[in-house]
Amino acid sequence: MNRQQLRALLEDVRAGRLTPEAAQDRFLQFLRQSPYEDLGFARVDHHRSARQGFPEVIFGEGKTPEQIAAVAGRLVNAGQSLLVTRTSRVAYEAVLKTVPGATYHDMARCITMDSGTTPRGRGTIVIAAAGTADLPVAEEAAITAELMGNTVDRLYDVGVAGLHRLLAEQGRLTSARVIIVVAGMEGALPSVVGGLVDVPVIAVPTSVGYGASFGGLTALLAMLNSCAIGISVVNIDNGFGAATIASTINHLE
């Protein structure tokens, strides 16, 4: 049972379509279920959606294709959406055996399947990427945000090396409820965007850049030291983490 199903249960009681006793029985049946399923190598958290609004997400790196497929199958069989991040097409082929309807997103390196039960966000999440080399991280954020029920507007190749490209799209920036800004090199783009809008900006440093970028550390420190207000920063290359924060903001009443 996810939050949407729980809300529907309560609405049925309020409308008189269901007695309080019947609703109580259904809820107790859910509570009696084990909150996780022990597969030996992993404990699949089936109550994650009820607690946090979205099912458990599988981080693919370090897991075998067989392990990913096993967890994916359990999640989908329980009626939950599937998201595997940082994975490969080899793992996808294994997942297809247990989840035939799954989709692989090459650029984002994600596997998804939408259960259709996630509530919709209230506004639009704009994802602004500085350069084409930043797109794998930006697409990880975009795919994650879309699966979490959000409308996403992709605004790509608008880095500060050609500032006119960003300024030409200011209307799209100001129409967003939250903005994710993905940039490597010197990491200046979030500061520029933060100075143009009055909504939360989530900055994602990427590991794109020459030697002195130190694998994204330069961009990370630049974003942490931004003088623009309303900017928060996630870890290097963490498009998924940025999307989950943006989705939470976008689902607030």
N, C-alpha and C positions, 0 to 999 in steps of 0.2 A: 504494500500500500504506500503510494507516494502522497505528497501534500495535496495535490489536486484531488485525488480520490478521497482523502480524508475530508477535505472541504465539501465535496459533493455529498458525502455521507451525512454531514451535519446539515447541509442545505435540505436534504431529503427529510430529515427530522423536522426542521423548521416549517417546511411546506406541508407536513402531514402525510407525505408519501411513505414514511417509514416510522415505526414506533421507536421510542427511545430504547426499549428492551431489545428490539431487533438490531438496532445500531450498536448497542453495547455488545451483543453477541459477535457481530462482525469485527468490532475493534479488538475484543479479547482474543478472537481467533488469530488476528494479526500479531498481537503481543505474544501469543504462545509460540509462534514460530521462532526458531533460532535466529538471532540477529546476524549470524554469519554461518557460512557453510565451509567446513574444513576439508580442503582437498589434499592435505598433507603438505604440499609445498606453498600453499596460499590459503588464506581464510577470506572468502568472498563476503563482503559486507552488504547484505541485502537490505539493511535498514538505512543506508546512507541517504537515499532519496528522501525518506521521511524526515530525517534529521536536518539535512542541509539543502534539500531542494533539487538535487541531481544525483544520479547513481554513482557508484564507485567508478573511477577512471583507471584504466590500465596503462602504466608507464612501460613501454615496450623494451627499452634498452636493458640489456642484462638478462632478459627472459628468453627462453627457447620458444620457437614457434608453437610447439605442442603445449607449453604452459599457457601462452597467450590464448590459444584456441580453447583450452579447457575452461579458463576463467570467462572468456567471452561467451561461450555457450551457456554457462550457468546464469550469467546476467541476463541474456536475451530470453532464455527459457522462463525467467522470473518476470518477464514483461517489462524489462528496463531498457533504456537506450544504451547503446554501446559506443564508447570512445576509447580507442587505443592510440596513444601518442608515441612519438619517436620509435616508429616501427618500420618494417620493410615489406616489400612485396612477397618475399618468401613466407613471412609470418601471415600475410594476408591469404595466401594460398591455403595455409593450414586452417585459418579461421573460417574460410568458405565451407569447409567440410562440416562445421558445426553451426555456422550462421550463413546460410546460402545467400541471403539478401544483403550482406555487408558490402560496403563501398570502400575502395582504397583511394586516397588522395595523394598523388605522387609528390607534389610540391610541399605539402604540409607533413608528409610522412605519417598520416593518420588513417585509422580504420574507423568507420562509423556505421551505425544503423540507428535510425530514429524510431522510437516506440510511439511517437505521436502523443505522449502523455505529459510532456513538459509545458508548463504555462508560458504564454508569450510575454516578453518584456514590453515595457510601456513606450519606449522611444527607439532611437537609432543609435547604434554604436558605429562610429567612424573609426576605421583603422588606416592610419597614415603611415606609409613606409617611405624612408628617405631614398633608397635606391633599389634597383632590381636585385642586387645581391642580398638584400634584407628580406626578400619575399618568402623564403621558407619559414622564417619565424612569424612574419605577418600572416601567412596563410594558416599556420598552426593556430594563431589567435582567431582568425576569421572562421575557420571550420568549427572550432570549439564554441565560439559565441553563437553561431548559427544553430548548432545542435542543442545548445542551452536555451533555445527559444527566442533568439534576438534577431532583429533586422540589422544587417551589417552593410555598411557602405564602404567599399574599398577605395582608398585614395592613394595610389601608388606612384612612386618616382617623383616625389615632391620635396627632395632634400634641399638644404640651404645653398648648395652650389649653384642652384638656379632658383632663387627665391620667388621670382615671378610666377613659377609653376604653382607654388603653394598659395600665393595671394590671389591668383585667379580662381581658386576654389574656396574662398573664404565663406561663401554662402553655405556650402556643405558642412564646413566646420562648425559654424554657428547654429546649425539646425540639429546638431547631435546632442544626445543626452549625456554621453560620455565618450571620450576619445582615447584610443590607444595609439601611441606614437612609437614606431619601431625605427631605430637608427643605429648605425655603427660609426666607424671612423671617430670623429671628435664628439659625436653625440649631441649636436647643437639643436636638432629639430624640435625636441619637446619644449625647450625654452621659448622658441619662437612661437609655437602653437599655443603654449600656455599664456603668452602675452596677448593673444588675439581673442580668446574665448573666456566665458564665465562658467564653464562646466568642468568636472573632474578630468584631468589628463593623467593617463597611466603610461609611463615611459618604460620602454623595453630596450635596453642596450643589447646590441648584437656583437658577435665575435668577428665581424667584418672589419678589415683594415690591415694596414701594413704593420711592421714590427713593433713600433712604439704604441700601437693600440693595445698591446698585451692581451690579445684574445678577448677584447671587449671591456677590459678593466678601465681603460681611458674613458670610454663612453659612459660606463657605469658611474665613475667618479664625477664626470661632468654633469650628468643628470641629477645626481645627489646634491650637487652644489648649485643647482639652478636658482637664479634670483626671481624667476617667475613663480607666482603663487598657484596653488591648486594642483601641483604635480606630485604624484607618488611614483616610486620606482620599484620594479621587480628585478629578479636576478637576470644575469646574462642569458640571452636566447630563450627566455621563458615566456613565449607567446601564450602558452596554455594558462599560466598563472595570471597574466594580464587579463585574459578573456574571462576567467572565473570572477575576478574582482569587478570587471566592467558589467558582467551579467548580473551580479548581485546588486549593483547600483541601479541597473536598468529595470530590475524587478521590484524596487522599492515603491510602496504606495505613495 
